[in-house]
Every structure is written in structure tokens, then in C-alpha cells.
Amino acid sequence: MSDSAIFKRNSSVNFSPQDLSQKEIDSIIQASIWAPSSRNLQPWKIIAVKRSSDRFDRLVKAMSEGNQEWAQNSGLIIIFCTENDQNISPKTFLNIGFSGQNAMIRSAELGLESHPIGGWDEDKVKEISNIPSDSQVAFLLVIGKEGKIDMLSKELLEKHNKQRERNPLDINFNFDEWGKNF
Ligand SMILES: Cc1cc2nc3c(=O)[nH]c(=O)nc-3n(C[C@H](O)[C@H](O)[C@H](O)COP(=O)(O)O)c2cc1C
């Protein structure tokens, strides 16, 4: 079980400042678009910004500050947005989340690091990649090759070494009935 890419994936802060190969990018895009979606609406708009793009640095600066230090070393930032020609509902974001999870799992299978981001300046991100104002950014996904641990700042090294945690199962999981029968 622990061999699965599901368990290899983690929100990494240890990136190497280099582009991904086109093959890696294509593979991640394919994984993203083959996610399930309600009525197969595929409500995601996916914009991949490569490290070599002149928009990359601006996009990093549009992230909330705590994310910039590690995201600036990544190879690819993917903006997951809503399609703007439909009524946006919670399912829209659920579907986009599945797409993003596929991208993260595929990245792990390819031996790449990834980290989802929930903090950004919406107006700046939209301006940088010409996203229509009636669309919404769902989340940003940072992907890259693994960096060298000795290049990390003290603060990032602490984050890198921090024990990952999950709640005990009975907090989030039950058989048959809410709050019973774990
Ligand atoms: C929607 C979403 C937004 C997140 N936003 C941030 C963020 O802005 N900065 C950050 O460092 N981590 C962010 N994370 C990563 C979570 O902190 C991380 O998934 C959680 O701590 C569990 O760790 P793991 O991904 O290594 O299992 C986000 C995760 C998700 C799913």
C-alpha cells in the first residue's frame, strides 16, 4: 500500500530551480483532464506557467508571502480556474479538486514534488494570465523536481523535516453512522 504514489505525495517545500521536461508536463496535463467530473462537465480551466515563462516570477509574487520562498524554486505553476460560462456551484470546485489531485498523484509517480496553494491575490493572478474576471481561481499547484536539502533556509528545512500528521481514524471515519462504529 505504501508504495502507491498516493502515499509518496506530500506538500513539499524542497524544489530545484529548473523547468520540467515537456514530457513530464504533458503527462501531468493528461492526468488532470482525465479526472472524473459531475455530468462530465469538465469545468476546469487549467493554465500551466513554466519556470522559463516571463509570467513565472510575477505569479510567484502574486502568492501569499509565506508561499513565495519555496514556490520561487519550482519548475511549473498550474492555475486551476473555473470555466466561466456556467453556474458555478460547490460541485465545480469538487471537480476541479479531483483534477488537481490527479495532477499531484501523477507528479508523485514521476518522482516530482508538488504543493497546492490556497493563498493568492485573485486580481493579480487573473491579470498575469488573462483570466476572465467572471471566472474564479480555485487553487494554484506548484510542481518541480526535488531540490537539495542543503540549499534550504533554516525555516524551510524545519518545514521539510516537520512530521506529517493525520487525525486518528475515529475522528473522520465511521461505519454506518455518523460518530459511531469505528
Ligand atoms: C486547497 C489547499 C490549499 C492549501 N494552501 C496552502 C498554502 O497556501 N500554503 C501551504 O504551505 N500549504 C498549503 N496547502 C497544503 C496543506 O497545508 C497540506 O496539504 C496539509 O498540511 C497536509 O500535508 P500534506 O499535503 O503533506 O499531506 C494547501 C492544501 C490544500 C488542499
The ligand as an SDF file (V2000), in Angstrom:
LIG
                    3D

 31 33  0  0  0  0  0  0  0  0999 V2000
   -6.7780   23.7800   -1.0290 C   0  0  0  0  0  0  0  0  0  0  0  0
   -5.4350   23.7260   -0.3390 C   0  0  0  0  0  0  0  0  0  0  0  0
   -4.7700   24.8990   -0.0680 C   0  0  0  0  0  0  0  0  0  0  0  0
   -3.5170   24.8680    0.5480 C   0  0  0  0  0  0  0  0  0  0  0  0
   -2.8400   26.0470    0.7220 N   0  0  0  0  0  0  0  0  0  0  0  0
   -1.5830   26.0270    1.2130 C   0  0  0  0  0  0  0  0  0  0  0  0
   -0.8390   27.2290    1.2920 C   0  0  0  0  0  0  0  0  0  0  0  0
   -1.3020   28.3110    0.9100 O   0  0  0  0  0  0  0  0  0  0  0  0
    0.4280   27.1430    1.7830 N   0  0  0  0  0  0  0  0  0  0  0  0
    0.9690   25.9710    2.2180 C   0  0  0  0  0  0  0  0  0  0  0  0
    2.1240   25.9570    2.6510 O   0  0  0  0  0  0  0  0  0  0  0  0
    0.2720   24.8140    2.1190 N   0  0  0  0  0  0  0  0  0  0  0  0
   -0.9810   24.8150    1.6310 C   0  0  0  0  0  0  0  0  0  0  0  0
   -1.6820   23.6430    1.4940 N   0  0  0  0  0  0  0  0  0  0  0  0
   -1.0450   22.3670    1.8900 C   0  0  0  0  0  0  0  0  0  0  0  0
   -1.5810   21.8330    3.2010 C   0  0  0  0  0  0  0  0  0  0  0  0
   -1.0570   22.5720    4.2670 O   0  0  0  0  0  0  0  0  0  0  0  0
   -1.1950   20.3360    3.2820 C   0  0  0  0  0  0  0  0  0  0  0  0
   -1.8720   19.6350    2.2730 O   0  0  0  0  0  0  0  0  0  0  0  0
   -1.5240   19.7360    4.6360 C   0  0  0  0  0  0  0  0  0  0  0  0
   -0.7650   20.3160    5.6530 O   0  0  0  0  0  0  0  0  0  0  0  0
   -1.2610   18.2130    4.6540 C   0  0  0  0  0  0  0  0  0  0  0  0
    0.0700   17.9550    4.3290 O   0  0  0  0  0  0  0  0  0  0  0  0
    0.4530   17.0110    3.0960 P   0  0  0  0  0  0  0  0  0  0  0  0
   -0.1010   17.6530    1.8360 O   0  0  0  0  0  0  0  0  0  0  0  0
    1.9470   16.9430    3.0760 O   0  0  0  0  0  0  0  0  0  0  0  0
   -0.1860   15.6970    3.3040 O   0  0  0  0  0  0  0  0  0  0  0  0
   -2.9430   23.6410    0.9170 C   0  0  0  0  0  0  0  0  0  0  0  0
   -3.6430   22.4510    0.6500 C   0  0  0  0  0  0  0  0  0  0  0  0
   -4.8520   22.4850    0.0200 C   0  0  0  0  0  0  0  0  0  0  0  0
   -5.5590   21.1960   -0.3030 C   0  0  0  0  0  0  0  0  0  0  0  0
  1  2  1  0
  2  3  1  0
  2 30  2  0
  3  4  2  0
  4  5  1  0
  4 28  1  0
  5  6  2  0
  6  7  1  0
  6 13  1  0
  7  8  2  0
  7  9  1  0
  9 10  1  0
 10 11  2  0
 10 12  1  0
 12 13  2  0
 13 14  1  0
 14 15  1  0
 14 28  1  0
 15 16  1  0
 16 17  1  0
 16 18  1  0
 18 19  1  0
 18 20  1  0
 20 21  1  0
 20 22  1  0
 22 23  1  0
 23 24  1  0
 24 25  2  0
 24 26  1  0
 24 27  1  0
 28 29  2  0
 29 30  1  0
 30 31  1  0
M  END
$$$$
